[in-house]
Amino acid sequence: MNWLWAVLVGLVLGVVARALIPGRQHIPLWLTIILGMIGGALGNWLATGIGVRYTGGVDWIRHVLQLVGAIAVVAVGSRCWASIRGRRHPQP
């Protein structure tokens, strides 16, 4: 069941990251999910590294770091995907 949560969180993070990045990202949904999952894991790793532990309520710092990680990974991933697919300069 943990894999299902990872996919759902990756989907949400990837879609929100794509919405916040200026311009249009020409990447498929499956890649958005994978990049969102990687970004979420990167945010969790960073939160653990700076000492964010379990909180009594909503862990906003961890969630913000996950979103920042997803934005970074989706931005880089969409550029790589565009260059692999032959679009050097993605259309805005």
N, CA, C and O atoms as a GROMACS GRO file, in nm:
protein
  368
    1MET      N    1   0.081  -0.120   0.000
    1MET     CA    2   0.000   0.000   0.000
    1MET      C    3   0.086   0.126   0.000
    1MET      O    4   0.040   0.233  -0.041
    2ASN      N    5   0.211   0.115   0.047
    2ASN     CA    6   0.298   0.232   0.048
    2ASN      C    7   0.330   0.281  -0.093
    2ASN      O    8   0.345   0.401  -0.114
    3TRP      N    9   0.339   0.190  -0.188
    3TRP     CA   10   0.368   0.230  -0.325
    3TRP      C   11   0.254   0.313  -0.383
    3TRP      O   12   0.277   0.403  -0.463
    4LEU      N   13   0.129   0.283  -0.341
    4LEU     CA   14   0.015   0.360  -0.389
    4LEU      C   15   0.022   0.504  -0.338
    4LEU      O   16  -0.005   0.598  -0.412
    5TRP      N   17   0.059   0.520  -0.211
    5TRP     CA   18   0.075   0.655  -0.156
    5TRP      C   19   0.187   0.728  -0.226
    5TRP      O   20   0.176   0.848  -0.253
    6ALA      N   21   0.296   0.659  -0.255
    6ALA     CA   22   0.408   0.723  -0.324
    6ALA      C   23   0.365   0.772  -0.462
    6ALA      O   24   0.402   0.882  -0.503
    7VAL      N   25   0.286   0.692  -0.534
    7VAL     CA   26   0.238   0.733  -0.666
    7VAL      C   27   0.143   0.852  -0.654
    7VAL      O   28   0.153   0.947  -0.731
    8LEU      N   29   0.051   0.848  -0.558
    8LEU     CA   30  -0.044   0.959  -0.540
    8LEU      C   31   0.026   1.088  -0.502
    8LEU      O   32  -0.005   1.194  -0.556
    9VAL      N   33   0.121   1.079  -0.409
    9VAL     CA   34   0.195   1.199  -0.368
    9VAL      C   35   0.280   1.249  -0.485
    9VAL      O   36   0.289   1.370  -0.506
   10GLY      N   37   0.341   1.158  -0.560
   10GLY     CA   38   0.418   1.198  -0.677
   10GLY      C   39   0.332   1.268  -0.781
   10GLY      O   40   0.374   1.365  -0.842
   11LEU      N   41   0.210   1.217  -0.800
   11LEU     CA   42   0.117   1.280  -0.894
   11LEU      C   43   0.083   1.422  -0.850
   11LEU      O   44   0.090   1.515  -0.929
   12VAL      N   45   0.045   1.437  -0.724
   12VAL     CA   46   0.007   1.569  -0.673
   12VAL      C   47   0.125   1.666  -0.679
   12VAL      O   48   0.110   1.778  -0.727
   13LEU      N   49   0.242   1.623  -0.630
   13LEU     CA   50   0.359   1.710  -0.633
   13LEU      C   51   0.399   1.746  -0.775
   13LEU      O   52   0.432   1.861  -0.804
   14GLY      N   53   0.398   1.648  -0.864
   14GLY     CA   54   0.435   1.674  -1.003
   14GLY      C   55   0.341   1.770  -1.073
   14GLY      O   56   0.386   1.859  -1.145
   15VAL      N   57   0.211   1.752  -1.053
   15VAL     CA   58   0.113   1.840  -1.117
   15VAL      C   59   0.121   1.982  -1.061
   15VAL      O   60   0.116   2.079  -1.136
   16VAL      N   61   0.135   1.994  -0.929
   16VAL     CA   62   0.148   2.128  -0.869
   16VAL      C   63   0.277   2.194  -0.914
   16VAL      O   64   0.279   2.314  -0.943
   17ALA      N   65   0.385   2.117  -0.921
   17ALA     CA   66   0.513   2.173  -0.968
   17ALA      C   67   0.500   2.222  -1.112
   17ALA      O   68   0.549   2.330  -1.144
   18ARG      N   69   0.436   2.144  -1.197
   18ARG     CA   70   0.418   2.186  -1.337
   18ARG      C   71   0.334   2.313  -1.345
   18ARG      O   72   0.358   2.397  -1.431
   19ALA      N   73   0.236   2.327  -1.256
   19ALA     CA   74   0.152   2.447  -1.257
   19ALA      C   75   0.229   2.570  -1.211
   19ALA      O   76   0.200   2.682  -1.255
   20LEU      N   77   0.326   2.551  -1.122
   20LEU     CA   78   0.401   2.665  -1.069
   20LEU      C   79   0.520   2.706  -1.155
   20LEU      O   80   0.569   2.818  -1.143
   21ILE      N   81   0.568   2.618  -1.241
   21ILE     CA   82   0.681   2.650  -1.328
   21ILE      C   83   0.628   2.731  -1.446
   21ILE      O   84   0.532   2.691  -1.511
   22PRO      N   85   0.692   2.847  -1.474
   22PRO     CA   86   0.644   2.926  -1.587
   22PRO      C   87   0.667   2.854  -1.720
   22PRO      O   88   0.762   2.778  -1.736
   23GLY      N   89   0.578   2.879  -1.813
   23GLY     CA   90   0.586   2.814  -1.943
   23GLY      C   91   0.519   2.679  -1.942
   23GLY      O   92   0.458   2.638  -1.843
   24ARG      N   93   0.531   2.612  -2.053
   24ARG     CA   94   0.467   2.481  -2.066
   24ARG      C   95   0.572   2.371  -2.066
   24ARG      O   96   0.675   2.382  -2.132
   25GLN      N   97   0.544   2.267  -1.991
   25GLN     CA   98   0.634   2.152  -1.987
   25GLN      C   99   0.575   2.043  -2.076
   25GLN      O  100   0.460   2.001  -2.058
   26HIS      N  101   0.653   1.999  -2.171
   26HIS     CA  102   0.608   1.897  -2.266
   26HIS      C  103   0.655   1.760  -2.218
   26HIS      O  104   0.737   1.695  -2.284
   27ILE      N  105   0.603   1.717  -2.106
   27ILE     CA  106   0.639   1.585  -2.053
   27ILE      C  107   0.510   1.506  -2.030
   27ILE      O  108   0.407   1.565  -1.997
   28PRO      N  109   0.515   1.375  -2.047
   28PRO     CA  110   0.395   1.293  -2.026
   28PRO      C  111   0.360   1.281  -1.877
   28PRO      O  112   0.441   1.311  -1.790
   29LEU      N  113   0.239   1.237  -1.852
   29LEU     CA  114   0.191   1.225  -1.714
   29LEU      C  115   0.273   1.124  -1.635
   29LEU      O  116   0.301   1.147  -1.517
   30TRP      N  117   0.312   1.014  -1.696
   30TRP     CA  118   0.390   0.915  -1.623
   30TRP      C  119   0.524   0.972  -1.578
   30TRP      O  120   0.573   0.938  -1.470
   31LEU      N  121   0.583   1.058  -1.660
   31LEU     CA  122   0.710   1.119  -1.620
   31LEU      C  123   0.687   1.225  -1.513
   31LEU      O  124   0.772   1.243  -1.426
   32THR      N  125   0.574   1.294  -1.518
   32THR     CA  126   0.539   1.390  -1.414
   32THR      C  127   0.529   1.320  -1.278
   32THR      O  128   0.578   1.371  -1.178
   33ILE      N  129   0.467   1.203  -1.276
   33ILE     CA  130   0.453   1.126  -1.152
   33ILE      C  131   0.589   1.083  -1.100
   33ILE      O  132   0.617   1.097  -0.981
   34ILE      N  133   0.672   1.030  -1.188
   34ILE     CA  134   0.805   0.984  -1.145
   34ILE      C  135   0.889   1.100  -1.093
   34ILE      O  136   0.954   1.089  -0.990
   35LEU      N  137   0.888   1.212  -1.166
   35LEU     CA  138   0.966   1.328  -1.122
   35LEU      C  139   0.910   1.384  -0.991
   35LEU      O  140   0.987   1.431  -0.906
   36GLY      N  141   0.778   1.382  -0.974
   36GLY     CA  142   0.719   1.425  -0.847
   36GLY      C  143   0.759   1.336  -0.731
   36GLY      O  144   0.783   1.384  -0.620
   37MET      N  145   0.767   1.206  -0.757
   37MET     CA  146   0.811   1.113  -0.653
   37MET      C  147   0.958   1.138  -0.616
   37MET      O  148   0.993   1.137  -0.498
   38ILE      N  149   1.041   1.161  -0.716
   38ILE     CA  150   1.182   1.189  -0.690
   38ILE      C  151   1.197   1.321  -0.614
   38ILE      O  152   1.276   1.330  -0.520
   39GLY      N  153   1.122   1.422  -0.654
   39GLY     CA  154   1.125   1.550  -0.585
   39GLY      C  155   1.077   1.540  -0.441
   39GLY      O  156   1.133   1.605  -0.352
   40GLY      N  157   0.974   1.460  -0.418
   40GLY     CA  158   0.926   1.438  -0.281
   40GLY      C  159   1.029   1.369  -0.195
   40GLY      O  160   1.049   1.404  -0.079
   41ALA      N  161   1.096   1.270  -0.252
   41ALA     CA  162   1.202   1.200  -0.179
   41ALA      C  163   1.318   1.294  -0.150
   41ALA      O  164   1.378   1.289  -0.042
   42LEU      N  165   1.351   1.380  -0.246
   42LEU     CA  166   1.457   1.478  -0.226
   42LEU      C  167   1.420   1.576  -0.114
   42LEU      O  168   1.504   1.610  -0.031
   43GLY      N  169   1.295   1.620  -0.112
   43GLY     CA  170   1.248   1.709  -0.005
   43GLY      C  171   1.251   1.642   0.131
   43GLY      O  172   1.287   1.705   0.230
   44ASN      N  173   1.213   1.513   0.137
   44ASN     CA  174   1.220   1.439   0.263
   44ASN      C  175   1.364   1.426   0.311
   44ASN      O  176   1.392   1.442   0.430
   45TRP      N  177   1.454   1.397   0.217
   45TRP     CA  178   1.596   1.385   0.253
   45TRP      C  179   1.650   1.517   0.307
   45TRP      O  180   1.724   1.520   0.406
   46LEU      N  181   1.614   1.627   0.241
   46LEU     CA  182   1.659   1.759   0.286
   46LEU      C  183   1.600   1.794   0.422
   46LEU      O  184   1.670   1.850   0.506
   47ALA      N  185   1.473   1.763   0.443
   47ALA     CA  186   1.409   1.791   0.572
   47ALA      C  187   1.477   1.713   0.684
   47ALA      O  188   1.499   1.767   0.792
   48THR      N  189   1.510   1.588   0.659
   48THR     CA  190   1.580   1.508   0.759
   48THR      C  191   1.720   1.564   0.783
   48THR      O  192   1.768   1.566   0.896
   49GLY      N  193   1.784   1.610   0.676
   49GLY     CA  194   1.919   1.665   0.688
   49GLY      C  195   1.926   1.792   0.770
   49GLY      O  196   2.026   1.816   0.838
   50ILE      N  197   1.821   1.875   0.765
   50ILE     CA  198   1.823   1.999   0.843
   50ILE      C  199   1.758   1.982   0.981
   50ILE      O  200   1.748   2.078   1.057
   51GLY      N  201   1.715   1.861   1.011
   51GLY     CA  202   1.667   1.833   1.145
   51GLY      C  203   1.518   1.845   1.167
   51GLY      O  204   1.474   1.855   1.282
   52VAL      N  205   1.438   1.843   1.062
   52VAL     CA  206   1.293   1.846   1.077
   52VAL      C  207   1.248   1.706   1.117
   52VAL      O  208   1.266   1.611   1.040
   53ARG      N  209   1.192   1.693   1.232
   53ARG     CA  210   1.146   1.564   1.283
   53ARG      C  211   0.993   1.560   1.282
   53ARG      O  212   0.928   1.649   1.228
   54TYR      N  213   0.939   1.459   1.342
   54TYR     CA  214   0.794   1.444   1.350
   54TYR      C  215   0.734   1.557   1.432
   54TYR      O  216   0.788   1.595   1.536
   55THR      N  217   0.622   1.609   1.386
   55THR     CA  218   0.552   1.716   1.458
   55THR      C  219   0.416   1.666   1.502
   55THR      O  220   0.368   1.563   1.454
   56GLY      N  221   0.354   1.739   1.592
   56GLY     CA  222   0.223   1.701   1.642
   56GLY      C  223   0.112   1.725   1.542
   56GLY      O  224   0.008   1.658   1.546
   57GLY      N  225   0.131   1.819   1.452
   57GLY     CA  226   0.028   1.853   1.354
   57GLY      C  227   0.076   1.828   1.213
   57GLY      O  228   0.147   1.731   1.186
   58VAL      N  229   0.036   1.916   1.125
   58VAL     CA  230   0.078   1.906   0.985
   58VAL      C  231   0.223   1.950   0.975
   58VAL      O  232   0.262   2.053   1.030
   59ASP      N  233   0.302   1.874   0.906
   59ASP     CA  234   0.444   1.902   0.894
   59ASP      C  235   0.468   1.992   0.773
   59ASP      O  236   0.510   1.945   0.667
   60TRP      N  237   0.440   2.121   0.789
   60TRP     CA  238   0.443   2.215   0.678
   60TRP      C  239   0.583   2.231   0.620
   60TRP      O  240   0.598   2.243   0.498
   61ILE      N  241   0.684   2.231   0.704
   61ILE     CA  242   0.821   2.249   0.654
   61ILE      C  243   0.856   2.134   0.560
   61ILE      O  244   0.912   2.158   0.452
   62ARG      N  245   0.826   2.013   0.598
   62ARG     CA  246   0.855   1.897   0.515
   62ARG      C  247   0.778   1.904   0.383
   62ARG      O  248   0.832   1.873   0.277
   63HIS      N  249   0.651   1.945   0.388
   63HIS     CA  250   0.570   1.954   0.267
   63HIS      C  251   0.621   2.062   0.173
   63HIS      O  252   0.622   2.042   0.051
   64VAL      N  253   0.663   2.174   0.226
   64VAL     CA  254   0.717   2.281   0.142
   64VAL      C  255   0.848   2.236   0.077
   64VAL      O  256   0.871   2.263  -0.040
   65LEU      N  257   0.933   2.166   0.153
   65LEU     CA  258   1.057   2.116   0.098
   65LEU      C  259   1.032   2.010  -0.010
   65LEU      O  260   1.105   2.004  -0.109
   66GLN      N  261   0.929   1.927   0.009
   66GLN     CA  262   0.893   1.831  -0.095
   66GLN      C  263   0.849   1.902  -0.222
   66GLN      O  264   0.887   1.861  -0.332
   67LEU      N  265   0.770   2.007  -0.208
   67LEU     CA  266   0.724   2.082  -0.324
   67LEU      C  267   0.840   2.152  -0.394
   67LEU      O  268   0.847   2.153  -0.517
   68VAL      N  269   0.931   2.210  -0.317
   68VAL     CA  270   1.048   2.275  -0.376
   68VAL      C  271   1.133   2.172  -0.451
   68VAL      O  272   1.182   2.199  -0.560
   69GLY      N  273   1.151   2.055  -0.391
   69GLY     CA  274   1.224   1.948  -0.458
   69GLY      C  275   1.156   1.906  -0.586
   69GLY      O  276   1.222   1.883  -0.688
   70ALA      N  277   1.024   1.894  -0.583
   70ALA     CA  278   0.949   1.855  -0.703
   70ALA      C  279   0.960   1.960  -0.812
   70ALA      O  280   0.972   1.927  -0.930
   71ILE      N  281   0.955   2.088  -0.773
   71ILE     CA  282   0.968   2.195  -0.872
   71ILE      C  283   1.105   2.187  -0.940
   71ILE      O  284   1.115   2.199  -1.062
   72ALA      N  285   1.208   2.168  -0.860
   72ALA     CA  286   1.344   2.161  -0.916
   72ALA      C  287   1.359   2.041  -1.008
   72ALA      O  288   1.413   2.053  -1.118
   73VAL      N  289   1.311   1.925  -0.965
   73VAL     CA  290   1.327   1.804  -1.045
   73VAL      C  291   1.242   1.809  -1.172
   73VAL      O  292   1.287   1.767  -1.278
   74VAL      N  293   1.121   1.860  -1.163
   74VAL     CA  294   1.035   1.871  -1.282
   74VAL      C  295   1.093   1.972  -1.381
   74VAL      O  296   1.088   1.950  -1.502
   75ALA      N  297   1.148   2.082  -1.331
   75ALA     CA  298   1.208   2.182  -1.420
   75ALA      C  299   1.326   2.122  -1.496
   75ALA      O  300   1.338   2.139  -1.618
   76VAL      N  301   1.414   2.053  -1.425
   76VAL     CA  302   1.530   1.991  -1.490
   76VAL      C  303   1.485   1.876  -1.580
   76VAL      O  304   1.534   1.861  -1.693
   77GLY      N  305   1.392   1.794  -1.531
   77GLY     CA  306   1.345   1.680  -1.608
   77GLY      C  307   1.275   1.720  -1.737
   77GLY      O  308   1.289   1.652  -1.839
   78SER      N  309   1.198   1.829  -1.733
   78SER     CA  310   1.129   1.872  -1.854
   78SER      C  311   1.227   1.925  -1.958
   78SER      O  312   1.207   1.905  -2.078
   79ARG      N  313   1.333   1.991  -1.912
   79ARG     CA  314   1.437   2.037  -2.006
   79ARG      C  315   1.508   1.918  -2.069
   79ARG      O  316   1.533   1.915  -2.190
   80CYS      N  317   1.541   1.819  -1.987
   80CYS     CA  318   1.608   1.699  -2.039
   80CYS      C  319   1.518   1.625  -2.137
   80CYS      O  320   1.563   1.581  -2.242
   81TRP      N  321   1.390   1.611  -2.103
   81TRP     CA  322   1.295   1.543  -2.190
   81TRP      C  323   1.283   1.616  -2.324
   81TRP      O  324   1.278   1.554  -2.430
   82ALA      N  325   1.278   1.750  -2.318
   82ALA     CA  326   1.267   1.828  -2.441
   82ALA      C  327   1.392   1.811  -2.527
   82ALA      O  328   1.380   1.802  -2.650
   83SER      N  329   1.508   1.807  -2.467
   83SER     CA  330   1.630   1.791  -2.548
   83SER      C  331   1.641   1.649  -2.603
   83SER      O  332   1.692   1.630  -2.714
   84ILE      N  333   1.596   1.551  -2.528
   84ILE     CA  334   1.598   1.413  -2.577
   84ILE      C  335   1.500   1.396  -2.694
   84ILE      O  336   1.530   1.327  -2.791
   85ARG      N  337   1.386   1.459  -2.683
   85ARG     CA  338   1.283   1.446  -2.786
   85ARG      C  339   1.305   1.539  -2.903
   85ARG      O  340   1.227   1.536  -2.998
   86GLY      N  341   1.410   1.623  -2.900
   86GLY     CA  342   1.443   1.706  -3.014
   86GLY      C  343   1.393   1.848  -3.008
   86GLY      O  344   1.413   1.923  -3.102
   87ARG      N  345   1.328   1.887  -2.900
   87ARG     CA  346   1.283   2.026  -2.886
   87ARG      C  347   1.383   2.099  -2.799
   87ARG      O  348   1.378   2.089  -2.676
   88ARG      N  349   1.471   2.172  -2.859
   88ARG     CA  350   1.576   2.242  -2.784
   88ARG      C  351   1.520   2.355  -2.700
   88ARG      O  352   1.565   2.377  -2.588
   89HIS      N  353   1.422   2.426  -2.752
   89HIS     CA  354   1.364   2.537  -2.679
   89HIS      C  355   1.213   2.512  -2.666
   89HIS      O  356   1.138   2.533  -2.762
   90PRO      N  357   1.168   2.468  -2.548
   90PRO     CA  358   1.025   2.440  -2.531
   90PRO      C  359   0.941   2.564  -2.556
   90PRO      O  360   0.980   2.674  -2.516
   91GLN      N  361   0.828   2.547  -2.621
   91GLN     CA  362   0.737   2.656  -2.650
   91GLN      C  363   0.674   2.708  -2.521
   91GLN      O  364   0.638   2.627  -2.436
   92PRO      N  365   0.660   2.841  -2.504
   92PRO     CA  366   0.594   2.894  -2.384
   92PRO      C  367   0.445   2.876  -2.387
   92PRO      O  368   0.375   2.916  -2.294
   0.00000   0.00000   0.00000
